[in-house]
């Protein structure tokens, strides 16, 4: 059933094939469950556009939502599913907002900046649907269908946020404001030196441009106190994609493991180093078990500005491990080699834009 507070439908008679700005009266639909812990305050679609592309519509969404915490617990993260259709690639995406600290009754903004494809003959109903995939609370409890496995991702982000807030708070408490300033500057420098990159599963099976592939052996960085040891592996590399990764690993603990995420450090053919996002591996490991994971998938790496990259070499590291009881392991900060966590990025940007006093005030809220 659709909640009256959490459902917003803007209906229109605009033709599907028309191009131009999406009219505020166009068909948009936000549907949250009846017992949702968040409700819709407002939605503004005025900066979104639609255009014809071949036999499809390209929806360029630039949308602002305002949601309210309708629960009695603080919200730490939220993930929304945004879809124009379910079948064709490019028809749906997600928006996740970690590092929240929303008290009961408070409102908070969410930006949706996405491009989606929808067939021109899409039929009636909503042009774009926004659904709730999950909400993470302060006690790490979760609400939502979790169709995107967002629960795992949001808990990892929250554990990283707690780790990094604790580190910066300890710098402040033990050494004072000026060492904290130095830590913020070092964080910004680290983020600049190691350019960010997105890693995502492009498709199953081999790439159509497989003729240019080369086999690359890659190393794994050892993470202190990691519950999994990865001894090596190889991939086939073609341009900005890697295909059919094979990774050999061992569970070093007496607890069964049901999920692992691997982060990647990539050097392009010019020697510039990037740190990419984590990619989940389909693996189940019994205690002390060793295995080789072979995936018939392609991973595509891209820079945030959309510039192509030619992969020269790769190094992997374990970025998180999920045990069968639902508990998660993340690397210690002293052994952290990945890109800055969402929380560290938020704090360092706060320092850049608002100064040290704003960061000090923020750290003392927790």
MIGUKE-950455 format. One record per residue (C-alpha): x, y, z; residue in three letters; residue number from 1. Coordinates in steps of 0.05 Angstrom, whole numbers, plus 5000, padded with zeros to 4 digits. Example, Ala and Ser with C-alpha at 12.3 -4.5 7.8 and 13.67 -1.06 7.14 Angstrom:
# MIGUKE-950455
xx	yy	zz	resn	resi
5246	4910	5156	Ala	1 $
5273	4979	5143	Ser	2 $
# end
This chain:
# MIGUKE-950455
xx	yy	zz	resn	resi
5000	5000	5000	Unk	1 $
5025	5069	4984	Unk	2 $
5031	5118	5041	Unk	3 $
4995	5184	5033	Unk	4 $
5053	5220	5065	Unk	5 $
5108	5183	5028	Unk	6 $
5078	5180	4959	Unk	7 $
5082	5239	4912	Unk	8 $
5053	5231	4841	Unk	9 $
5059	5287	4791	Unk	10 $
5017	5269	4730	Unk	11 $
5018	5297	4660	Unk	12 $
4993	5287	4589	Unk	13 $
5060	5303	4556	Unk	14 $
5078	5258	4497	Unk	15 $
5132	5206	4512	Unk	16 $
5174	5223	4452	Unk	17 $
5177	5298	4465	Unk	18 $
5244	5329	4481	Unk	19 $
5259	5386	4528	Unk	20 $
5254	5403	4602	Unk	21 $
5213	5356	4644	Unk	22 $
5151	5394	4664	Unk	23 $
5137	5395	4739	Unk	24 $
5070	5364	4719	Unk	25 $
5105	5305	4685	Unk	26 $
5095	5236	4712	Unk	27 $
5141	5225	4771	Unk	28 $
5126	5178	4828	Unk	29 $
5158	5170	4897	Unk	30 $
5132	5109	4934	Unk	31 $
5155	5089	5003	Unk	32 $
5124	5033	5046	Unk	33 $
5066	5049	5092	Unk	34 $
5111	5038	5153	Unk	35 $
5171	5075	5124	Unk	36 $
5215	5111	5175	Unk	37 $
5223	5169	5126	Unk	38 $
5169	5211	5093	Unk	39 $
5170	5260	5035	Unk	40 $
5168	5334	5052	Unk	41 $
5178	5361	4981	Unk	42 $
5206	5343	4912	Unk	43 $
5230	5391	4859	Unk	44 $
5240	5366	4788	Unk	45 $
5250	5432	4751	Unk	46 $
5322	5420	4727	Unk	47 $
5308	5353	4695	Unk	48 $
5307	5342	4620	Unk	49 $
5283	5289	4571	Unk	50 $
5308	5276	4500	Unk	51 $
5300	5223	4447	Unk	52 $
5359	5177	4434	Unk	53 $
5347	5126	4380	Unk	54 $
5289	5083	4403	Unk	55 $
5294	5107	4475	Unk	56 $
5283	5167	4519	Unk	57 $
5343	5196	4556	Unk	58 $
5322	5223	4623	Unk	59 $
5372	5272	4652	Unk	60 $
5349	5279	4724	Unk	61 $
5371	5336	4770	Unk	62 $
5323	5331	4827	Unk	63 $
5321	5356	4899	Unk	64 $
5283	5317	4952	Unk	65 $
5269	5335	5023	Unk	66 $
5255	5277	5070	Unk	67 $
5237	5274	5143	Unk	68 $
5259	5224	5195	Unk	69 $
5191	5197	5219	Unk	70 $
5222	5146	5266	Unk	71 $
5246	5150	5338	Unk	72 $
5319	5134	5321	Unk	73 $
5375	5173	5289	Unk	74 $
5387	5158	5215	Unk	75 $
5459	5145	5192	Unk	76 $
5447	5129	5119	Unk	77 $
5395	5119	5064	Unk	78 $
5393	5087	4995	Unk	79 $
5340	5101	4942	Unk	80 $
5325	5061	4879	Unk	81 $
5310	5105	4819	Unk	82 $
5284	5071	4757	Unk	83 $
5253	5087	4690	Unk	84 $
5246	5013	4672	Unk	85 $
5272	4946	4697	Unk	86 $
5297	4907	4637	Unk	87 $
5343	4947	4591	Unk	88 $
5413	4968	4618	Unk	89 $
5413	5040	4639	Unk	90 $
5341	5039	4662	Unk	91 $
5354	5041	4737	Unk	92 $
5405	5067	4787	Unk	93 $
5412	5081	4861	Unk	94 $
5428	5141	4904	Unk	95 $
5461	5129	4972	Unk	96 $
5474	5182	5025	Unk	97 $
5521	5158	5081	Unk	98 $
5548	5197	5141	Unk	99 $
5481	5225	5161	Unk	100 $
5462	5244	5232	Unk	101 $
5388	5259	5227	Unk	102 $
5350	5262	5292	Unk	103 $
5276	5242	5299	Unk	104 $
5231	5294	5267	Unk	105 $
5288	5328	5228	Unk	106 $
5287	5338	5153	Unk	107 $
5346	5327	5107	Unk	108 $
5360	5337	5032	Unk	109 $
5377	5286	4978	Unk	110 $
5402	5304	4909	Unk	111 $
5386	5258	4850	Unk	112 $
5433	5271	4791	Unk	113 $
5426	5212	4744	Unk	114 $
5416	5193	4671	Unk	115 $
5367	5138	4656	Unk	116 $
5341	5106	4592	Unk	117 $
5269	5087	4579	Unk	118 $
5237	5059	4516	Unk	119 $
5198	5111	4475	Unk	120 $
5138	5064	4478	Unk	121 $
5141	5059	4553	Unk	122 $
5067	5055	4563	Unk	123 $
5028	5093	4616	Unk	124 $
5044	5104	4689	Unk	125 $
5102	5139	4720	Unk	126 $
5161	5160	4677	Unk	127 $
5208	5154	4736	Unk	128 $
5196	5116	4801	Unk	129 $
5235	5129	4865	Unk	130 $
5232	5074	4917	Unk	131 $
5265	5063	4985	Unk	132 $
5317	5007	4986	Unk	133 $
5340	5018	5058	Unk	134 $
5351	5062	5118	Unk	135 $
5408	5050	5168	Unk	136 $
5399	5073	5240	Unk	137 $
5448	5093	5294	Unk	138 $
5446	5024	5326	Unk	139 $
5462	4992	5258	Unk	140 $
5391	4965	5251	Unk	141 $
5362	4968	5181	Unk	142 $
5295	4980	5148	Unk	143 $
5278	4965	5076	Unk	144 $
5273	4911	5022	Unk	145 $
5349	4912	5012	Unk	146 $
5342	4891	4938	Unk	147 $
5408	4926	4922	Unk	148 $
5444	4896	4983	Unk	149 $
5450	4967	5009	Unk	150 $
5449	4944	5081	Unk	151 $
5519	4916	5075	Unk	152 $
5546	4978	5040	Unk	153 $
5516	5026	5089	Unk	154 $
5541	4988	5150	Unk	155 $
5611	4988	5120	Unk	156 $
5606	5064	5108	Unk	157 $
5582	5074	5179	Unk	158 $
5638	5032	5209	Unk	159 $
5688	5071	5168	Unk	160 $
5656	5136	5191	Unk	161 $
5662	5116	5264	Unk	162 $
5735	5095	5254	Unk	163 $
5754	5160	5219	Unk	164 $
5715	5206	5266	Unk	165 $
5749	5172	5325	Unk	166 $
5818	5183	5293	Unk	167 $
5806	5257	5280	Unk	168 $
5774	5267	5349	Unk	169 $
5834	5234	5382	Unk	170 $
5881	5281	5343	Unk	171 $
5839	5340	5369	Unk	172 $
5835	5315	5441	Unk	173 $
5907	5293	5448	Unk	174 $
5945	5345	5408	Unk	175 $
5898	5404	5396	Unk	176 $
5869	5443	5338	Unk	177 $
5932	5457	5297	Unk	178 $
5951	5383	5290	Unk	179 $
5879	5371	5269	Unk	180 $
5888	5424	5216	Unk	181 $
5950	5388	5192	Unk	182 $
5911	5323	5189	Unk	183 $
5857	5355	5147	Unk	184 $
5909	5384	5099	Unk	185 $
5943	5316	5094	Unk	186 $
5876	5283	5079	Unk	187 $
5861	5333	5023	Unk	188 $
5931	5321	4995	Unk	189 $
5922	5246	4998	Unk	190 $
5857	5251	4960	Unk	191 $
5890	5294	4907	Unk	192 $
5951	5250	4898	Unk	193 $
5911	5187	4888	Unk	194 $
5857	5205	4839	Unk	195 $
5789	5174	4851	Unk	196 $
5759	5125	4803	Unk	197 $
5694	5086	4798	Unk	198 $
5694	5010	4790	Unk	199 $
5630	4974	4770	Unk	200 $
5608	4909	4739	Unk	201 $
5598	4925	4666	Unk	202 $
5568	4860	4642	Unk	203 $
5572	4785	4647	Unk	204 $
5615	4746	4599	Unk	205 $
5671	4772	4556	Unk	206 $
5676	4840	4523	Unk	207 $
5663	4849	4449	Unk	208 $
5731	4882	4442	Unk	209 $
5767	4821	4471	Unk	210 $
5816	4820	4412	Unk	211 $
5858	4873	4447	Unk	212 $
5861	4837	4514	Unk	213 $
5925	4820	4551	Unk	214 $
5933	4777	4613	Unk	215 $
5957	4815	4674	Unk	216 $
5982	4784	4740	Unk	217 $
5965	4829	4798	Unk	218 $
5989	4832	4870	Unk	219 $
5948	4843	4933	Unk	220 $
5968	4888	4990	Unk	221 $
5969	4856	5058	Unk	222 $
5920	4889	5106	Unk	223 $
5937	4885	5181	Unk	224 $
5893	4836	5219	Unk	225 $
5853	4819	5157	Unk	226 $
5811	4756	5165	Unk	227 $
5826	4737	5093	Unk	228 $
5893	4727	5059	Unk	229 $
5895	4736	4984	Unk	230 $
5957	4707	4951	Unk	231 $
5947	4733	4881	Unk	232 $
5909	4727	4816	Unk	233 $
5903	4750	4745	Unk	234 $
5856	4787	4699	Unk	235 $
5849	4800	4625	Unk	236 $
5856	4875	4611	Unk	237 $
5828	4913	4552	Unk	238 $
5829	4989	4554	Unk	239 $
5788	5011	4614	Unk	240 $
5759	4942	4628	Unk	241 $
5784	4879	4662	Unk	242 $
5752	4812	4647	Unk	243 $
5746	4745	4682	Unk	244 $
5784	4761	4747	Unk	245 $
5813	4700	4783	Unk	246 $
5832	4709	4856	Unk	247 $
5862	4658	4904	Unk	248 $
5845	4669	4978	Unk	249 $
5843	4636	5046	Unk	250 $
5798	4646	5107	Unk	251 $
5846	4655	5165	Unk	252 $
5792	4652	5219	Unk	253 $
5749	4600	5252	Unk	254 $
5686	4636	5228	Unk	255 $
5650	4624	5162	Unk	256 $
5651	4682	5112	Unk	257 $
5595	4698	5064	Unk	258 $
5620	4760	5028	Unk	259 $
5683	4798	5010	Unk	260 $
5694	4864	4977	Unk	261 $
5759	4879	4940	Unk	262 $
5785	4949	4926	Unk	263 $
5832	4965	4868	Unk	264 $
5892	5009	4859	Unk	265 $
5902	5021	4784	Unk	266 $
5960	5052	4747	Unk	267 $
5948	5077	4677	Unk	268 $
5998	5068	4621	Unk	269 $
6029	5136	4639	Unk	270 $
6042	5113	4711	Unk	271 $
5988	5155	4745	Unk	272 $
5956	5119	4803	Unk	273 $
5882	5116	4819	Unk	274 $
5843	5084	4876	Unk	275 $
5778	5053	4853	Unk	276 $
5715	5035	4890	Unk	277 $
5704	4966	4920	Unk	278 $
5674	4908	4881	Unk	279 $
5638	4850	4915	Unk	280 $
5662	4778	4903	Unk	281 $
5613	4720	4900	Unk	282 $
5647	4675	4951	Unk	283 $
5630	4632	5012	Unk	284 $
5689	4609	5054	Unk	285 $
5686	4558	5110	Unk	286 $
5734	4567	5168	Unk	287 $
5807	4560	5146	Unk	288 $
5784	4543	5075	Unk	289 $
5823	4563	5013	Unk	290 $
5793	4574	4944	Unk	291 $
5802	4607	4877	Unk	292 $
5746	4653	4856	Unk	293 $
5735	4659	4781	Unk	294 $
5683	4708	4757	Unk	295 $
5656	4711	4686	Unk	296 $
5645	4786	4689	Unk	297 $
5675	4850	4664	Unk	298 $
5694	4907	4711	Unk	299 $
5695	4977	4680	Unk	300 $
5739	5032	4711	Unk	301 $
5723	5104	4698	Unk	302 $
5746	5172	4725	Unk	303 $
5693	5217	4756	Unk	304 $
5702	5268	4699	Unk	305 $
5686	5214	4648	Unk	306 $
5756	5214	4618	Unk	307 $
5777	5145	4591	Unk	308 $
5835	5108	4622	Unk	309 $
5883	5056	4594	Unk	310 $
5899	5006	4649	Unk	311 $
5973	4991	4657	Unk	312 $
5976	4951	4722	Unk	313 $
5931	4933	4781	Unk	314 $
5938	4919	4856	Unk	315 $
5881	4895	4899	Unk	316 $
5865	4898	4973	Unk	317 $
5810	4870	5018	Unk	318 $
5764	4928	5035	Unk	319 $
5712	4891	5076	Unk	320 $
5692	4821	5098	Unk	321 $
5623	4798	5120	Unk	322 $
5617	4737	5165	Unk	323 $
5558	4690	5164	Unk	324 $
5529	4721	5227	Unk	325 $
5524	4789	5192	Unk	326 $
5583	4821	5227	Unk	327 $
5632	4859	5184	Unk	328 $
5707	4872	5185	Unk	329 $
5739	4935	5155	Unk	330 $
5813	4953	5153	Unk	331 $
5845	4991	5210	Unk	332 $
5861	5063	5194	Unk	333 $
5935	5050	5202	Unk	334 $
5932	4999	5146	Unk	335 $
5883	5038	5102	Unk	336 $
5904	5045	5030	Unk	337 $
5838	5058	4996	Unk	338 $
5810	5125	4979	Unk	339 $
5783	5167	5035	Unk	340 $
5717	5143	5065	Unk	341 $
5654	5184	5052	Unk	342 $
5660	5212	5123	Unk	343 $
5732	5233	5114	Unk	344 $
5714	5266	5048	Unk	345 $
5657	5303	5083	Unk	346 $
5700	5328	5140	Unk	347 $
5758	5349	5095	Unk	348 $
5710	5386	5049	Unk	349 $
5679	5419	5110	Unk	350 $
5750	5442	5129	Unk	351 $
5762	5468	5058	Unk	352 $
5696	5506	5054	Unk	353 $
5682	5527	5126	Unk	354 $
5748	5524	5163	Unk	355 $
5776	5487	5222	Unk	356 $
5725	5512	5273	Unk	357 $
5669	5478	5235	Unk	358 $
5706	5411	5236	Unk	359 $
5719	5418	5310	Unk	360 $
5646	5432	5324	Unk	361 $
5625	5373	5281	Unk	362 $
5672	5324	5315	Unk	363 $
5646	5344	5383	Unk	364 $
5574	5328	5364	Unk	365 $
5589	5253	5370	Unk	366 $
# end
